[in-house]
Amino acid sequence: MSSTTAGDPQFHTTQWSLVVAAAGQEGEGSKAALADLCQAYWYPLYAFLRRRGNGAEEARDLTQGFFATLLEKGYLADADPDRGRFRSFLLTAVARYAAKERDKAAAQKRGGGQRILPIDFDDGERRYRLEPADNWTPERIFERRWALTLLDRTLARLRHDHQAAGKLVQFDALKVFLTGEADVPQLRQISEQLGITEGAVKVAAHRLRQKYRELLRAEVAQTVAAEGDVDGELAVLLAALRGS
């Protein structure tokens, strides 16, 4: 995962920027990058299709059919380098794809029933049943699910890094400072659990939050085509989480 610090010369190697740069060309590198992004962010798309009124089976077929088109047919004509956000591209592209499929009198399933990506749609449907049953638009639920997916992936990456460093116990004790849980243990309790001073707990929690912010920006960077888009994308997704 590339760094997103200001002026980072390696920013152009992030996944979506690689895809956009290769739009209209054949390249295994860009196809693999696109497949990785789709694998990571398929659920917001599925939730969008379900909220549009499609049944579970229909949304499943549309999702896989869309990925077949996207990955096998080089369907990147709408990847605008000047507005290069994977989230925006994916939402526009899948809406157009679904509309075209509805217009076909006898639509034939793409991919011959094969799974283009190893997606657990049963898990996706279980997750969708927990979505708010209010009047949220498909677009709103898509953006909120996208934001939550980003946060989940960031937290998983942070946990993995701590596990690799032999600090999983510390991470599990301090992650409450990231997740916004209502019942945050007292510093004294965490201090006793970890065998460090309360001052050390504060320092460790500060470093954890700082690392979390860095990884979140890096995760967002994988879905935009320009370094300058990161802050704007973060603002949109935080607004989606707040429900504004």
Secondary structure, DSSP 8 states (H G I E B T S, - for coil): -----TT-TTGGGSHHHHHHHTTTS--HHHHHHHHHHHHHSHHHHHHHHHHTT--HHHHHHHHHHHHHHHHHTT--TT--GGG-BHHHHHHHHHHHHHHHHHH-TT---GGGG--SS---HHHHHHHHTTS--S---HHHHHHHHHHHHHHHHHHHHHHHHHHHTT-HHHHHHHTHHHHT-SS---HHHHHHHHTS-HHHHHHHHHHHHHHHHHHHHHHHHTTBSSGGGHHHHHHHHHHHHHT-
